[in-house]
Amino acid sequence: RVIVGGWSLGCAAALQVASQRPELVAGVLLLSPWSTLAEETGAFVGGLGSVLLWPVSWAMGLDPWDSLAAVASLPADVPVAILSPQDDTMIPHSQHRAVFEASNAHRRVLIPVPDAGHRSWGAMATALKTPGMEDPSGSTAWQWAKDVCERLPRCGALTSAFV
């Protein structure tokens, strides 16, 4: 089993992979995920641009990169963690939250990253140790990753060595 992760467009790809073979997934870690390609296109190019691009979206098969449907299809025992930069102008944090809310995972965490944009890698790295406001245990994404890692046969020993 593996931990599947992605950033931005990579989140959509990671979720598509995870939804196709969930039995091989130990956990999913997403940084700035979009909800659907159609919604992200609208957020990125604006109202008139969305109208003009609608025929192209329709011709491409509607929305093959539907992160909401992919995350909702995962079994509840596949943990999901999402880092959500609050000042993301590429993918609004409302889309990050929508992906979080679509997840049925028993173990899920949404980490808001204040004063961070889409490419704020330092702030997102710091946020890995920040309590998640949606996680009832107050767990951090780092703790979530450790918990997921302990489900893997060889990862548990590595986790304790690096923490």
C-alpha positions as CSV (number, residue, x, y, z in Angstrom):
1,R,0.0,0.0,0.0
2,V,1.1,3.5,-0.7
3,I,0.4,7.1,0.3
4,V,-0.9,9.0,-2.8
5,G,-0.4,12.7,-2.9
6,G,-0.5,15.7,-5.1
7,W,-0.5,19.5,-5.4
8,S,-2.9,21.5,-7.6
9,L,-3.6,19.5,-10.8
10,G,-1.6,16.6,-9.2
11,C,-4.4,16.3,-6.6
12,A,-6.9,15.5,-9.3
13,A,-4.6,12.9,-10.8
14,A,-3.8,11.4,-7.4
15,L,-7.5,11.1,-6.6
16,Q,-8.2,9.5,-9.9
17,V,-5.5,6.9,-9.3
18,A,-6.7,6.3,-5.7
19,S,-10.3,5.9,-6.7
20,Q,-9.3,3.3,-9.3
21,R,-7.3,1.1,-6.9
22,P,-8.3,2.1,-3.4
23,E,-7.2,-1.3,-2.0
24,L,-3.6,-0.3,-2.7
25,V,-3.9,3.2,-1.0
26,A,-2.8,3.7,2.6
27,G,-3.8,7.4,2.6
28,V,-4.3,10.5,0.4
29,L,-2.5,13.8,1.0
30,L,-3.7,16.8,-1.1
31,L,-2.2,20.3,-1.3
32,S,-4.6,22.9,-2.9
33,P,-7.1,20.4,-4.6
34,W,-9.8,21.6,-7.0
35,S,-13.3,20.3,-6.7
36,T,-14.0,19.8,-10.4
37,L,-12.1,20.9,-13.6
38,A,-15.2,22.8,-14.7
39,E,-15.4,24.8,-11.4
40,E,-11.7,25.5,-11.4
41,T,-11.9,26.7,-15.0
42,G,-14.7,29.1,-14.0
43,A,-12.7,30.3,-10.9
44,F,-9.6,30.8,-13.0
45,V,-10.9,32.5,-16.1
46,G,-14.0,34.1,-14.7
47,G,-17.6,34.3,-15.8
48,L,-17.4,35.2,-19.4
49,G,-14.4,32.9,-20.0
50,S,-16.4,30.0,-18.5
51,V,-19.3,30.7,-20.9
52,L,-16.9,30.8,-23.9
53,L,-15.1,27.7,-22.8
54,W,-18.3,25.7,-22.1
55,P,-18.4,24.1,-25.5
56,V,-14.8,22.9,-25.1
57,S,-15.5,21.4,-21.7
58,W,-18.6,19.7,-23.0
59,A,-16.7,18.3,-26.0
60,M,-14.0,16.9,-23.7
61,G,-16.4,14.6,-21.9
62,L,-17.8,17.0,-19.3
63,D,-15.4,16.6,-16.3
64,P,-13.0,13.7,-16.3
65,W,-11.1,15.4,-13.4
66,D,-14.0,15.4,-10.9
67,S,-12.2,15.4,-7.5
68,L,-15.4,15.5,-5.6
69,A,-16.7,12.2,-7.1
70,A,-13.2,10.6,-6.8
71,V,-12.8,11.4,-3.1
72,A,-16.4,10.4,-2.4
73,S,-15.8,7.0,-4.0
74,L,-12.9,6.1,-1.7
75,P,-13.6,3.6,1.1
76,A,-14.1,5.3,4.5
77,D,-11.0,3.5,5.8
78,V,-8.7,5.5,3.4
79,P,-7.5,8.5,5.4
80,V,-7.5,11.9,3.6
81,A,-5.5,15.1,4.6
82,I,-5.9,18.4,2.8
83,L,-3.7,21.5,3.1
84,S,-5.6,24.6,2.2
85,P,-3.7,27.9,1.5
86,Q,-6.3,30.6,2.5
87,D,-4.9,33.2,0.0
88,D,-4.8,30.8,-3.0
89,T,-5.8,32.8,-6.0
90,M,-5.4,29.8,-8.4
91,I,-7.7,27.4,-6.6
92,P,-10.0,29.1,-4.1
93,H,-10.0,27.6,-0.6
94,S,-13.7,27.0,-1.0
95,Q,-12.8,24.2,-3.5
96,H,-10.3,22.7,-1.0
97,R,-13.2,22.6,1.6
98,A,-15.6,21.1,-0.9
99,V,-13.1,18.2,-1.5
100,F,-12.8,17.8,2.3
101,E,-16.6,17.7,2.7
102,A,-17.1,15.2,-0.1
103,S,-14.7,12.8,1.7
104,N,-16.3,9.9,3.7
105,A,-13.0,9.1,5.4
106,H,-13.2,8.2,9.1
107,R,-9.8,9.8,9.4
108,R,-9.7,13.1,7.6
109,V,-8.1,16.5,8.3
110,L,-8.3,19.9,6.7
111,I,-5.4,22.2,7.5
112,P,-6.0,25.9,6.7
113,V,-2.8,27.7,5.9
114,P,-3.3,31.4,6.7
115,D,-1.4,34.1,4.7
116,A,-0.4,31.5,2.1
117,G,-0.9,31.3,-1.7
118,H,-0.9,28.5,-4.2
119,R,2.9,28.2,-4.3
120,S,3.6,29.0,-0.6
121,W,5.7,25.9,0.0
122,G,7.3,27.1,3.3
123,A,4.0,28.0,4.8
124,M,2.5,24.6,3.8
125,A,5.5,22.8,5.3
126,T,5.0,24.7,8.5
127,A,1.3,23.8,8.4
128,L,2.1,20.1,8.5
129,K,2.6,20.6,12.2
130,T,-0.4,22.9,12.8
131,P,-3.6,21.5,14.3
132,G,-6.4,20.9,11.8
133,M,-9.5,22.8,12.6
134,E,-11.8,20.1,11.2
135,D,-10.1,17.2,13.0
136,P,-11.9,16.5,16.3
137,S,-8.7,15.1,17.9
138,G,-6.8,18.3,17.1
139,S,-4.3,16.1,15.1
140,T,-1.9,17.7,12.7
141,A,-1.3,16.6,9.1
142,W,2.1,15.3,10.3
143,Q,0.4,13.1,13.0
144,W,-2.1,12.0,10.3
145,A,0.8,11.0,8.1
146,K,2.5,9.1,10.9
147,D,-0.8,7.3,11.7
148,V,-1.1,6.3,8.0
149,C,2.5,5.3,7.8
150,E,2.1,3.0,10.8
151,R,-0.4,1.0,8.6
152,L,2.4,0.2,6.2
153,P,4.7,-2.7,7.0
154,R,8.1,-1.0,6.6
155,C,7.1,2.7,7.2
156,G,6.5,2.5,11.0
157,A,10.1,2.1,11.8
158,L,11.2,4.9,9.5
159,T,8.6,7.2,11.0
160,S,9.9,6.8,14.6
161,A,13.5,7.2,13.3
162,F,12.8,10.6,11.7
163,V,10.4,12.2,14.3
